[in-house]
Every structure is written in C-alpha cells, then in structure tokens.
Amino acid sequence: MSQTRAEAPDPKAAWTEHEWAYDRPLIACRFDPQGRYVFCGSEDAAVERFQLSDGARVDLKGGHATWVRTFVFSADGDTVVSGGYDGKLTWWATAAETPEPQRSIAAHGTHWIRGLQASPDHSSFASGGNDLMVRLWNTASGDLLQEFSGHEKHVYSVCFNASGQHLYSGDLGGVIREWHVQSGKEVRSFDGSALHSFNSGQQVDFGGVRTLAISPDGKWLAAGGLHKASNPLGAVHEPLVLLIDLETGKVEKQLTADGITQGVLWRLCWLADGSLMGACGGGTGGFLLFWKANEEKDFHRFALPNLARDMDLHPDGVSVATVHHDRKVRITRLKTKPA
C-alpha cells in the first residue's frame, strides 16, 4: 500500500483488508499523500492516526475542543491540518512520534467547519462552515488569503478545479457556487435544489450538498447528498448524486441507488477509470456505491458492516478507507483478493 501510482480499480472484486478500532464512533478519514497513514476524526476532541503497515494508532490531542470533521495535507505530506466543529484549524506534523499542535486558529469563529479541500498544488486550501463563509488559507503559514461571501445557509462542501483557478462550494440549501480564486468573486451558481428539502411541519431544512467532486476529465461536477426526504426527523430519505456539466452549468443526470432507504452520501471520489464512488451511510447500514457517468443506476454496491460516515481513496487508486459508527476504520481493496 506504499505505492502512489494509481491502479485500475475493480469494484466487483472489493474486499475488506483491515479494520482497526477506536474508543468513540468515527466521523472523518483521509489518507496522507505518501500513503503511510489514515487520519481519523471521531466523536471526541482527538485526532487518530493509524499506520497502514500495521494498524498502530497514535492519538493527536490538544488541537480541538470538540469533534474533528475533516483534514488536508501539505504537498509533501509532512503537515496535516485538521478542521473541527469548534471552528478551529490545527496544524500537526504528520509523522511525529508524539504529535503536538503546531498552530491553531479560529478560522470560522465558533462555527462548525464542515469541509476542507486542498488546491491542486497544496499551497493553499479552502474551508467552509456554518458561518456561511468560504475561506482560502496558506497551507504553510496559515495566513488568510481570500474570503468568499454569498451563501445564505451552512456551507457543507468545497472543491477546486484542476487548474486551481476556480473553487466550488455547496450549502445546506442546495446552492452550489463557483468562485474565481484570485479575485474572490462569484462566477456563477448551479441548481442543486434536488438535494434540499424544507419540511414545513417539522420546520427544518434537510439535505444539502454534502460532497463535491470533479471528474478527472473536468467535464462533470458531482454533487452528492440525499433526496426523497419525506420525514427528515424520521430519517426517511435516499442517496442522490447530481452530475453537473461544467460547460453548460446544467444538471444533466441524477444518479440514484434504489432500495437504500435512510441513506445519505457523505463523500464522492472519482476513480481512475472514470467511474464514481460514493460512501453511503444511514439507518439501512453502510455501502460503497459505484456509478458510471453515463448510467443513472449504480452498477455495483459493496455492503459495509456498519453505518459509514466518511470515505477516502488512497493514492494507489484501489485502497479505500471508511469510518463507522461502530468505532472502526476499515480499509477495503478494489481489486482481486490474493489467493
């Protein structure tokens, strides 16, 4: 698992290679760029680092006051930045034997940070949160580089295009905005309203753009979450992906997974073969779901042992980390199991 060249995936041959336990339910995971570790966030204030070679765990403490939701890395992978529901960004040395916070800033005040995404060269990264703001940060120094203002509801997800010149952000209301990174100006917006519902009886907004991912060829912006939310407080809903053509700005396809009631997509990743992988979790359990861009129904689903809350794709292109409510992180391989 140390190689960094992406292999051709085979979702139908998926099998779980490892599972490692923590003390609390896990809610976030990311591989470091060198593919040595998987970093996890949980329902406490610690960050957990699992070494992929043997599962050895190191807890990173003192950087947050509450749950840690997401991570980004420097280009060389030597630094990891964690984002938490306390509104803080905290810098750590990725491979330190006993990591301690190097820097911590109140990036979104006391509002939740829900999404982080590194620019293509990792020199900067974007954050989005419950203060309705998207911000751009210098990865090395932690300096604030740019602010993007315009969302009217909590910002759930952020994503750069391949050039790093444009940034996309999605919110609870299903609005997706495209920003010019250098100027901070909004370029256009996209209609992701199929991912949002308002229940007048329960008086709640529900759904939102939980995840964004641009296809390797730059044609599609995939926006994931849920729909058919007839009873939000009762967790009645199904997973949904919107495929937006970035040339026209229109939603061209809706990708679904029939029969997964209470399902929501927490993260989407494009695979090297151009197919799309999503991590789905909810009352009906956990799944890795797979779609082809030209087909609206999933062509394969891999059942996970427990509700999944996040997912990440290893640099090798075939190893997948998922984190679960049963307090475990699992590593699944999208290739034939060795005899």
C-alpha positions as CSV (number, residue, x, y, z in Angstrom):
1,M,0.0,0.0,0.0
2,S,3.0,2.3,-0.1
3,Q,2.9,2.8,-3.9
4,T,1.5,6.1,-5.2
5,R,0.7,5.1,-8.8
6,A,-3.0,4.7,-9.3
7,E,-4.0,1.2,-10.3
8,A,-7.1,0.2,-12.3
9,P,-9.9,-0.5,-9.8
10,D,-12.3,-3.4,-9.8
11,P,-15.2,-2.6,-7.5
12,K,-16.8,-6.0,-8.0
13,A,-13.8,-7.7,-6.5
14,A,-13.8,-5.5,-3.4
15,W,-12.8,-7.0,-0.1
16,T,-12.0,-5.6,3.4
17,E,-8.3,-6.0,4.2
18,H,-8.1,-4.3,7.6
19,E,-10.3,-2.9,10.4
20,W,-8.9,-1.0,13.4
21,A,-10.8,0.2,16.4
22,Y,-11.0,3.4,18.4
23,D,-12.9,4.4,21.6
24,R,-15.6,6.5,20.1
25,P,-17.7,6.5,16.8
26,L,-15.6,7.8,13.9
27,I,-16.8,10.5,11.5
28,A,-13.9,11.5,9.3
29,C,-10.9,10.0,7.4
30,R,-8.2,11.0,5.0
31,F,-5.0,9.3,3.7
32,D,-1.8,11.3,3.7
33,P,-0.4,11.9,0.2
34,Q,2.5,9.5,0.8
35,G,0.0,6.7,1.7
36,R,1.5,5.9,5.0
37,Y,-1.4,6.7,7.3
38,V,-5.1,7.2,7.6
39,F,-6.1,10.1,9.8
40,C,-9.5,9.9,11.5
41,G,-11.8,12.2,13.4
42,S,-14.3,11.0,16.0
43,E,-17.0,12.0,18.4
44,D,-14.4,13.5,20.8
45,A,-11.7,16.1,20.5
46,A,-8.8,13.9,19.4
47,V,-7.4,13.0,16.0
48,E,-6.5,9.4,15.5
49,R,-3.6,8.4,13.2
50,F,-3.5,4.7,12.0
51,Q,-0.3,3.4,10.4
52,L,-1.3,1.4,7.3
53,S,1.5,-1.1,7.6
54,D,0.4,-2.5,10.9
55,G,-2.5,-0.5,12.3
56,A,-0.5,1.1,15.0
57,R,-2.6,4.0,16.4
58,V,-1.4,7.4,17.7
59,D,-3.8,9.9,19.3
60,L,-3.3,13.6,18.5
61,K,-4.7,15.7,21.4
62,G,-4.8,19.3,22.3
63,G,-5.8,20.8,19.0
64,H,-9.6,20.9,19.3
65,A,-12.3,21.3,21.8
66,T,-14.9,19.1,20.1
67,W,-15.4,16.7,17.1
68,V,-12.9,16.8,14.2
69,R,-14.6,16.6,10.8
70,T,-12.0,16.8,8.0
71,F,-8.3,17.1,7.0
72,V,-6.0,18.5,4.4
73,F,-2.2,18.0,3.8
74,S,0.8,19.9,2.5
75,A,2.1,18.7,-0.9
76,D,4.9,16.7,0.7
77,G,2.5,15.2,3.2
78,D,4.7,16.3,6.1
79,T,2.0,18.6,7.6
80,V,-1.7,17.8,8.2
81,V,-4.3,20.4,9.0
82,S,-7.5,19.3,10.9
83,G,-10.8,21.2,10.9
84,G,-13.2,20.8,13.7
85,Y,-16.7,21.6,14.9
86,D,-15.1,24.1,17.2
87,G,-14.3,26.3,14.2
88,K,-10.6,25.8,14.6
89,L,-7.9,24.8,12.1
90,T,-5.0,23.0,13.7
91,W,-1.6,22.2,12.1
92,W,0.3,19.0,13.0
93,A,3.5,17.2,11.9
94,T,2.1,14.2,10.0
95,A,4.7,11.6,11.1
96,A,5.8,12.9,14.5
97,E,6.2,10.2,17.1
98,T,4.2,12.2,19.7
99,P,2.4,14.9,17.6
100,E,1.5,18.2,19.2
101,P,-0.3,21.2,17.7
102,Q,2.0,23.5,15.8
103,R,-0.6,26.2,15.2
104,S,-4.3,26.6,15.9
105,I,-6.5,29.4,14.5
106,A,-10.2,30.2,15.0
107,A,-10.8,30.0,11.2
108,H,-14.7,30.2,11.4
109,G,-15.1,31.7,14.9
110,T,-17.1,29.3,17.0
111,H,-19.0,27.9,14.0
112,W,-18.6,24.3,12.7
113,I,-16.0,23.7,9.9
114,R,-17.7,21.2,7.6
115,G,-15.4,21.0,4.6
116,L,-11.7,21.4,3.7
117,Q,-10.1,20.9,0.3
118,A,-6.5,21.5,-0.8
119,S,-5.7,23.3,-4.0
120,P,-4.1,21.1,-6.7
121,D,-0.6,22.1,-5.7
122,H,-1.5,22.0,-2.0
123,S,0.0,25.5,-1.4
124,S,-3.4,26.6,-0.2
125,F,-6.7,25.1,1.0
126,A,-10.3,26.2,1.3
127,S,-12.6,25.8,4.3
128,G,-16.3,26.1,4.5
129,G,-18.5,26.3,7.6
130,N,-21.7,27.1,9.5
131,D,-20.8,30.9,9.4
132,L,-21.9,30.8,5.8
133,M,-18.3,31.7,4.7
134,V,-15.7,30.0,2.5
135,R,-12.1,31.0,3.2
136,L,-8.8,30.4,1.5
137,W,-5.7,29.7,3.6
138,N,-1.9,29.5,3.0
139,T,-1.0,25.9,3.9
140,A,2.5,26.7,5.1
141,S,1.8,29.9,7.1
142,G,-1.9,29.7,8.0
143,D,-2.4,33.2,6.6
144,L,-5.9,34.1,5.3
145,L,-5.6,34.7,1.6
146,Q,-9.2,35.2,0.4
147,E,-12.8,35.2,1.6
148,F,-15.8,34.2,-0.5
149,S,-19.2,35.5,0.7
150,G,-22.6,34.8,-0.6
151,H,-24.0,31.6,0.8
152,E,-27.2,32.0,2.8
153,K,-27.1,28.6,4.6
154,H,-24.4,26.5,6.1
155,V,-21.6,25.6,3.8
156,Y,-21.1,21.8,3.7
157,S,-18.5,21.2,0.9
158,V,-15.7,22.8,-1.1
159,C,-13.8,21.6,-4.2
160,F,-11.2,23.1,-6.6
161,N,-11.0,22.6,-10.3
162,A,-7.8,21.0,-11.8
163,S,-6.2,24.4,-12.5
164,G,-6.9,25.7,-9.1
165,Q,-8.3,28.9,-10.6
166,H,-11.9,28.1,-9.6
167,L,-13.4,26.9,-6.4
168,Y,-16.8,25.4,-5.9
169,S,-18.8,25.3,-2.6
170,G,-22.2,23.7,-1.7
171,D,-24.6,24.6,1.0
172,L,-27.5,23.2,3.0
173,G,-30.0,24.9,0.7
174,G,-28.7,23.0,-2.3
175,V,-26.9,26.1,-3.8
176,I,-23.6,25.5,-5.5
177,R,-21.4,28.5,-6.2
178,E,-18.4,28.8,-8.4
179,W,-15.7,31.3,-7.3
180,H,-12.7,32.9,-9.0
181,V,-10.0,32.1,-6.5
182,Q,-7.7,35.1,-7.1
183,S,-10.4,37.8,-7.1
184,G,-12.8,36.2,-4.6
185,K,-15.7,37.0,-7.0
186,E,-18.6,34.6,-7.7
187,V,-18.6,33.4,-11.3
188,R,-21.9,31.6,-11.4
189,S,-24.1,29.3,-9.4
190,F,-25.7,25.9,-10.0
191,D,-29.0,24.4,-9.1
192,G,-28.6,21.7,-6.5
193,S,-32.1,22.1,-5.1
194,A,-32.9,18.4,-5.6
195,L,-30.6,17.7,-2.7
196,H,-32.5,20.0,-0.3
197,S,-35.9,19.9,1.2
198,F,-37.8,22.0,3.8
199,N,-40.3,20.3,5.9
200,S,-42.9,22.8,7.0
201,G,-44.4,20.6,9.7
202,Q,-41.1,19.9,11.4
203,Q,-39.7,23.4,10.4
204,V,-36.4,22.0,9.3
205,D,-34.1,22.4,6.3
206,F,-32.7,19.0,5.4
207,G,-30.2,17.5,3.0
208,G,-27.8,19.9,1.3
209,V,-24.7,19.4,-0.8
210,R,-22.8,17.1,1.4
211,T,-19.9,16.4,-1.0
212,L,-18.5,17.8,-4.3
213,A,-16.0,16.1,-6.7
214,I,-14.8,17.0,-10.3
215,S,-14.3,14.2,-12.8
216,P,-10.7,13.5,-14.0
217,D,-11.6,14.9,-17.5
218,G,-13.0,18.1,-16.0
219,K,-16.4,17.6,-17.6
220,W,-18.6,16.7,-14.6
221,L,-19.1,18.3,-11.2
222,A,-20.7,15.6,-9.0
223,A,-22.8,16.9,-6.0
224,G,-23.9,14.3,-3.5
225,G,-26.4,14.1,-0.6
226,L,-29.9,12.8,-0.3
227,H,-33.4,13.3,-1.7
228,K,-37.0,12.0,-1.1
229,A,-36.8,13.3,2.4
230,S,-40.5,12.9,3.3
231,N,-39.7,12.7,7.0
232,P,-36.4,14.3,7.9
233,L,-36.6,13.7,11.7
234,G,-37.5,10.1,11.0
235,A,-34.5,9.7,8.7
236,V,-36.7,8.8,5.7
237,H,-34.6,9.7,2.6
238,E,-32.4,8.1,-0.2
239,P,-29.0,8.8,-1.6
240,L,-28.6,11.1,-4.7
241,V,-25.9,12.4,-6.9
242,L,-26.3,15.3,-9.3
243,L,-24.0,15.4,-12.3
244,I,-23.5,19.0,-13.5
245,D,-22.0,19.7,-16.9
246,L,-19.3,22.3,-16.2
247,E,-19.5,23.7,-19.7
248,T,-23.3,24.3,-19.7
249,G,-23.8,24.7,-16.0
250,K,-26.8,22.4,-16.2
251,V,-27.7,19.3,-14.1
252,E,-27.6,16.6,-16.8
253,K,-28.1,13.4,-14.7
254,Q,-29.4,12.2,-11.4
255,L,-27.6,9.1,-10.1
256,T,-29.6,7.0,-7.6
257,A,-29.3,3.8,-5.7
258,D,-32.7,2.2,-5.3
259,G,-33.7,0.5,-2.1
260,I,-31.3,2.2,0.2
261,T,-33.8,4.0,2.4
262,Q,-32.4,6.2,5.1
263,G,-29.2,6.6,3.0
264,V,-27.1,9.7,2.5
265,L,-23.9,10.2,0.6
266,W,-21.2,11.6,2.7
267,R,-18.4,11.7,0.2
268,L,-17.8,11.1,-3.5
269,C,-14.5,10.2,-5.2
270,W,-13.8,9.7,-8.9
271,L,-11.8,6.5,-9.8
272,A,-9.1,6.3,-12.4
273,D,-11.4,4.6,-14.9
274,G,-13.8,7.5,-14.8
275,S,-16.4,5.8,-12.6
276,L,-17.7,7.4,-9.4
277,M,-17.6,6.0,-5.9
278,G,-19.7,7.2,-3.0
279,A,-19.8,6.4,0.7
280,C,-23.3,6.0,1.9
281,G,-24.4,5.7,5.5
282,G,-27.7,5.7,7.4
283,G,-30.3,3.6,9.1
284,T,-30.0,1.0,6.5
285,G,-26.3,0.5,7.0
286,G,-23.2,1.4,5.1
287,F,-22.3,1.0,1.4
288,L,-19.7,1.9,-1.1
289,L,-21.7,2.7,-4.2
290,F,-20.4,2.8,-7.8
291,W,-21.8,4.6,-10.9
292,K,-20.7,5.1,-14.4
293,A,-21.1,8.6,-15.6
294,N,-23.4,7.6,-18.5
295,E,-25.7,5.4,-16.3
296,E,-28.2,6.7,-13.7
297,K,-28.3,3.5,-11.6
298,D,-25.4,2.2,-9.6
299,F,-23.6,-0.7,-11.3
300,H,-22.3,-2.2,-8.0
301,R,-22.6,-1.7,-4.3
302,F,-20.3,-3.1,-1.6
303,A,-22.0,-3.6,1.7
304,L,-20.1,-2.4,4.7
305,P,-20.5,-3.9,8.2
306,N,-21.8,-0.7,9.8
307,L,-23.1,2.8,9.1
308,A,-20.4,4.7,7.2
309,R,-19.7,8.5,7.8
310,D,-16.8,9.3,5.6
311,M,-14.5,7.8,2.9
312,D,-11.2,8.4,1.2
313,L,-9.3,7.0,-1.7
314,H,-5.6,6.0,-1.3
315,P,-3.1,7.4,-3.8
316,D,-2.8,3.8,-5.1
317,G,-6.3,4.2,-6.6
318,V,-7.7,0.9,-5.2
319,S,-7.5,1.2,-1.4
320,V,-10.4,2.9,0.3
321,A,-10.8,4.0,3.9
322,T,-14.2,4.2,5.5
323,V,-15.1,5.2,9.1
324,H,-18.0,3.9,11.0
325,H,-20.4,4.4,13.9
326,D,-19.1,1.1,15.4
327,R,-15.9,2.9,16.2
328,K,-13.8,1.3,13.5
329,V,-11.9,2.4,10.4
330,R,-11.9,-0.1,7.6
331,I,-9.6,-0.5,4.6
332,T,-11.2,-2.0,1.5
333,R,-9.4,-3.0,-1.6
334,L,-11.0,-2.6,-5.0
335,K,-9.1,-5.4,-6.6
336,T,-8.9,-9.2,-6.6
337,K,-8.0,-10.7,-3.2
338,P,-4.7,-12.6,-3.2
339,A,-5.1,-16.3,-3.2
